[in-house]
Amino acid sequence: MVVNKFRMRSNIMTFNLSGMECSAGILSVSLAKDLLRVHRNFLAVIVSRELLNVNRYTGKDHSMLLTNCLFRTGRAAILLSSRDHDKRKAKYALQHLFRTNNAKDDQSYNCVFQDVESEMKFGVSISKDTVKVAGDALNTNIGSLGPLVLPFSEQFQYGVSIICRKMGIQSRLSFYMPDFKKAFDHFCIHTGRRAIIRGIKKNLQLMDVDVEASKMTL
């Protein structure tokens, strides 16, 4: 649609990642990053949009009705560049990107699932396990990201907590959660559910102001 609308060249490479729900956004950024690393002096545009019409549910199952409330016609676009002269005018620089795939676990695989319910109507069900699955994925990503962005003092205290837990003396000491506000000024949390925002806020020990943008977006 984009190539046709703007009459782009015939050698434009296009990739359709539809049907992957929310993960398509981060997967698109990962794909664009890899492409730009190989193709120097190139541009990549990512267009992400919600597509409700093919997944609109008309039945009575509460877990499937939730998608009708969460997904409408929101959209966003971002332009990425590997051209050296774009560094001076770029608004952001992509530093690190981590993506965790837990689909090997049945709980993760079924937490957001397209299926047919008792009345033979298609729909996407969202289970209560979504919050736990998101928390597990967050812990994995934080474990990879922390050493790259946190100051040494935070890494040291976190390392001591892990050693204490492995030595069995964790009960006498509270587990130390690194203060990520010493590494980041803003937090953009996935706005899939209020429970997810609340859970990430609790796990990362954030303040109300840190999650205000995500809550208002939801």
BAZAGU-468680 format. One record per residue (C-alpha): residue number from 1; residue in one letter; z negated, y, x negated. Coordinates in Angstrom, 2 decimals, padded with zeros to 5 digits, m for minus. Layout:
DOGU   pos   code        up     north      east
DOGU   NUM      a         Z         Y         X
...
END
This chain:
DOGU   pos   code        up     north      east
DOGU     1      m    000.00    000.00    000.00
DOGU     2      v   m000.89    002.42   m002.80
DOGU     3      v    002.24    001.62   m004.82
DOGU     4      n    004.43    002.09   m001.74
DOGU     5      k    002.71    005.28   m000.59
DOGU     6      f    003.07    007.07   m003.93
DOGU     7      r    006.38    005.49   m004.95
DOGU     8      m    004.97    004.13   m008.20
DOGU     9      r    007.07    002.46   m010.90
DOGU    10      s    008.24   m001.13   m010.50
DOGU    11      n    006.30   m002.27   m013.59
DOGU    12      i    002.92   m001.33   m012.10
DOGU    13      m    000.53   m004.31   m012.21
DOGU    14      t   m001.39   m004.82   m008.95
DOGU    15      f   m004.27   m007.17   m008.16
DOGU    16      n   m005.56   m007.91   m004.65
DOGU    17      l   m009.23   m008.98   m004.64
DOGU    18      s   m009.72   m008.92   m000.88
DOGU    19      g   m012.09   m011.37    000.77
DOGU    20      m   m014.72   m011.21   m001.96
DOGU    21      e   m017.08   m008.96    000.00
DOGU    22      c   m019.24   m006.53   m001.98
DOGU    23      s   m018.73   m008.37   m005.26
DOGU    24      a   m015.07   m007.31   m005.29
DOGU    25      g   m016.09   m003.81   m006.39
DOGU    26      i   m017.88   m004.83   m009.57
DOGU    27      l   m015.29   m007.55   m010.23
DOGU    28      s   m012.54   m004.93   m010.01
DOGU    29      v   m014.27   m002.75   m012.58
DOGU    30      s   m014.70   m005.78   m014.85
DOGU    31      l   m011.02   m006.68   m014.50
DOGU    32      a   m009.89   m003.10   m015.16
DOGU    33      k   m012.15   m002.89   m018.21
DOGU    34      d   m010.62   m006.05   m019.71
DOGU    35      l   m007.07   m004.89   m018.96
DOGU    36      l   m007.64   m001.48   m020.55
DOGU    37      r   m009.20   m003.09   m023.61
DOGU    38      v   m005.95   m005.04   m024.14
DOGU    39      h   m003.53   m002.28   m023.07
DOGU    40      r   m004.27    000.90   m024.98
DOGU    41      n   m003.17    004.28   m023.57
DOGU    42      f   m003.07    002.90   m020.02
DOGU    43      l   m004.56    003.99   m016.70
DOGU    44      a   m006.16    001.82   m014.02
DOGU    45      v   m007.02    002.89   m010.49
DOGU    46      i   m009.46    000.92   m008.35
DOGU    47      v   m009.30    001.37   m004.57
DOGU    48      s   m012.18   m000.28   m002.72
DOGU    49      r   m012.46   m000.31    001.05
DOGU    50      e   m014.23   m002.09    003.84
DOGU    51      l   m012.02   m004.20    006.08
DOGU    52      l   m013.81   m005.01    009.30
DOGU    53      n   m010.94   m005.94    011.58
DOGU    54      v   m010.38   m009.45    010.16
DOGU    55      n   m014.11   m010.23    010.17
DOGU    56      r   m015.17   m008.50    013.38
DOGU    57      y   m017.48   m010.86    015.21
DOGU    58      t   m017.55   m010.99    019.03
DOGU    59      g   m020.13   m013.74    019.55
DOGU    60      k   m023.91   m013.69    020.00
DOGU    61      d   m025.26   m015.11    016.72
DOGU    62      h   m027.61   m012.45    015.32
DOGU    63      s   m026.96   m013.33    011.67
DOGU    64      m   m023.23   m012.75    012.23
DOGU    65      l   m023.60   m009.63    014.37
DOGU    66      l   m025.20   m007.87    011.41
DOGU    67      t   m021.85   m007.50    009.64
DOGU    68      n   m020.51   m005.46    012.59
DOGU    69      c   m023.28   m002.93    011.90
DOGU    70      l   m023.04   m002.84    008.10
DOGU    71      f   m019.28   m002.74    007.59
DOGU    72      r   m016.97   m000.11    009.05
DOGU    73      t   m014.21    001.84    007.27
DOGU    74      g   m015.89    003.14    004.13
DOGU    75      r   m013.82    003.46    000.97
DOGU    76      a   m013.95    004.74   m002.59
DOGU    77      a   m011.60    005.08   m005.56
DOGU    78      i   m012.06    005.51   m009.30
DOGU    79      l   m009.57    006.15   m012.11
DOGU    80      l   m010.21    004.49   m015.48
DOGU    81      s   m008.40    005.34   m018.70
DOGU    82      s   m008.06    003.93   m022.20
DOGU    83      r   m006.23    007.02   m023.47
DOGU    84      d   m008.05    008.76   m026.32
DOGU    85      h   m007.26    012.28   m025.11
DOGU    86      d   m008.95    011.57   m021.74
DOGU    87      k   m012.39    011.31   m023.35
DOGU    88      r   m012.85    015.08   m023.31
DOGU    89      k   m012.24    015.45   m019.57
DOGU    90      a   m013.64    012.16   m018.25
DOGU    91      k   m016.66    012.54   m015.97
DOGU    92      y   m018.21    009.22   m017.04
DOGU    93      a   m017.88    006.63   m019.80
DOGU    94      l   m018.26    002.95   m018.96
DOGU    95      q   m020.83    001.65   m021.44
DOGU    96      h   m022.01   m001.76   m020.24
DOGU    97      l   m021.07   m004.12   m017.43
DOGU    98      f   m022.79   m007.36   m016.44
DOGU    99      r   m021.87   m009.67   m013.56
DOGU   100      t   m023.92   m012.74   m012.63
DOGU   101      n   m022.42   m015.66   m010.70
DOGU   102      n   m025.05   m017.85   m009.05
DOGU   103      a   m022.69   m019.65   m006.65
DOGU   104      k   m023.60   m023.03   m008.21
DOGU   105      d   m026.85   m022.85   m006.20
DOGU   106      d   m026.52   m023.76   m002.51
DOGU   107      q   m028.91   m020.94   m001.60
DOGU   108      s   m026.72   m018.37   m003.35
DOGU   109      y   m023.48   m019.91   m002.07
DOGU   110      n   m024.59   m019.81    001.57
DOGU   111      c   m026.44   m016.48    001.68
DOGU   112      v   m023.25   m014.66    002.80
DOGU   113      f   m020.84   m017.13    004.33
DOGU   114      q   m017.84   m017.09    006.66
DOGU   115      d   m018.08   m019.88    009.19
DOGU   116      v   m017.47   m020.95    012.80
DOGU   117      e   m020.48   m020.82    015.12
DOGU   118      s   m021.30   m022.89    018.21
DOGU   119      e   m018.85   m020.97    020.43
DOGU   120      m   m016.06   m021.57    017.89
DOGU   121      k   m015.87   m017.92    016.89
DOGU   122      f   m015.37   m016.87    013.28
DOGU   123      g   m017.95   m014.65    011.67
DOGU   124      v   m019.76   m013.84    008.43
DOGU   125      s   m023.41   m014.85    008.48
DOGU   126      i   m026.00   m013.10    006.29
DOGU   127      s   m029.10   m015.23    005.69
DOGU   128      k   m032.63   m014.17    004.82
DOGU   129      d   m032.12   m015.71    001.37
DOGU   130      t   m029.91   m012.75    000.41
DOGU   131      v   m032.86   m010.72   m000.84
DOGU   132      k   m034.15   m013.52   m003.08
DOGU   133      v   m030.66   m014.27   m004.39
DOGU   134      a   m030.10   m010.58   m005.17
DOGU   135      g   m033.46   m010.45   m006.94
DOGU   136      d   m032.61   m013.47   m009.11
DOGU   137      a   m029.25   m011.96   m010.07
DOGU   138      l   m030.93   m008.63   m010.82
DOGU   139      n   m033.45   m010.29   m013.15
DOGU   140      t   m030.62   m011.98   m015.06
DOGU   141      n   m028.66   m008.75   m015.41
DOGU   142      i   m031.73   m006.73   m016.37
DOGU   143      g   m032.52   m009.27   m019.07
DOGU   144      s   m029.06   m008.68   m020.56
DOGU   145      l   m028.98   m004.92   m020.07
DOGU   146      g   m032.54   m004.07   m021.14
DOGU   147      p   m032.16   m004.65   m024.90
DOGU   148      l   m029.06   m002.43   m024.96
DOGU   149      v   m030.51    000.65   m023.24
DOGU   150      l   m034.32    000.62   m023.38
DOGU   151      p   m036.24    002.37   m026.17
DOGU   152      f   m038.01    000.13   m028.69
DOGU   153      s   m041.48    000.85   m027.25
DOGU   154      e   m040.46   m000.56   m023.84
DOGU   155      q   m038.80   m003.60   m025.37
DOGU   156      f   m041.90   m004.30   m027.48
DOGU   157      q   m044.29   m004.22   m024.52
DOGU   158      y   m041.96   m006.40   m022.48
DOGU   159      g   m041.67   m008.88   m025.34
DOGU   160      v   m045.46   m009.10   m025.67
DOGU   161      s   m045.72   m009.85   m021.94
DOGU   162      i   m043.23   m012.72   m022.24
DOGU   163      i   m045.08   m014.19   m025.22
DOGU   164      c   m048.40   m013.97   m023.35
DOGU   165      r   m046.90   m015.71   m020.32
DOGU   166      k   m045.53   m018.55   m022.46
DOGU   167      m   m048.92   m018.93   m024.18
DOGU   168      g   m050.67   m019.24   m020.82
DOGU   169      i   m052.74   m016.05   m021.09
DOGU   170      q   m050.67   m014.10   m018.58
DOGU   171      s   m053.39   m014.42   m015.93
DOGU   172      r   m055.62   m012.06   m017.89
DOGU   173      l   m052.88   m009.53   m018.47
DOGU   174      s   m050.51   m008.04   m015.93
DOGU   175      f   m046.84   m008.71   m016.65
DOGU   176      y   m045.23   m005.57   m018.02
DOGU   177      m   m042.10   m004.34   m016.28
DOGU   178      p   m040.10   m001.98   m018.53
DOGU   179      d   m039.76    001.60   m017.35
DOGU   180      f   m036.02    001.93   m016.82
DOGU   181      k   m036.42    005.61   m015.99
DOGU   182      k   m036.71    006.13   m019.73
DOGU   183      a   m033.13    004.89   m020.04
DOGU   184      f   m031.50    006.13   m016.81
DOGU   185      d   m031.59    009.41   m014.89
DOGU   186      h   m030.16    008.01   m011.63
DOGU   187      f   m030.07    004.65   m009.85
DOGU   188      c   m027.24    003.56   m007.57
DOGU   189      i   m028.50    000.54   m005.63
DOGU   190      h   m026.29   m001.66   m003.48
DOGU   191      t   m026.71   m000.53    000.13
DOGU   192      g   m026.17   m003.89    001.83
DOGU   193      r   m029.60   m004.08    003.45
DOGU   194      r   m032.79   m002.06    003.60
DOGU   195      a   m034.75   m005.06    002.28
DOGU   196      i   m032.59   m005.17   m000.86
DOGU   197      i   m033.21   m001.50   m001.63
DOGU   198      r   m036.91   m001.96   m000.98
DOGU   199      g   m037.04   m005.08   m003.15
DOGU   200      i   m035.28   m003.49   m006.12
DOGU   201      k   m037.50   m000.43   m005.81
DOGU   202      k   m040.58   m002.65   m006.00
DOGU   203      n   m039.30   m004.84   m008.85
DOGU   204      l   m038.23   m001.90   m011.02
DOGU   205      q   m041.26    000.18   m009.97
DOGU   206      l   m039.12    003.10   m008.82
DOGU   207      m   m040.22    006.11   m006.77
DOGU   208      d   m038.94    007.16   m003.34
DOGU   209      v   m036.76    009.87   m004.88
DOGU   210      d   m035.01    007.26   m007.07
DOGU   211      v   m033.78    005.28   m004.04
DOGU   212      e   m033.26    008.21   m001.66
DOGU   213      a   m029.47    008.33   m002.16
DOGU   214      s   m029.07    004.62   m001.44
DOGU   215      k   m031.28    004.80    001.65
DOGU   216      m   m029.35    007.76    003.06
DOGU   217      t   m026.03    006.02    002.39
DOGU   218      l   m027.21    002.94    004.28
END
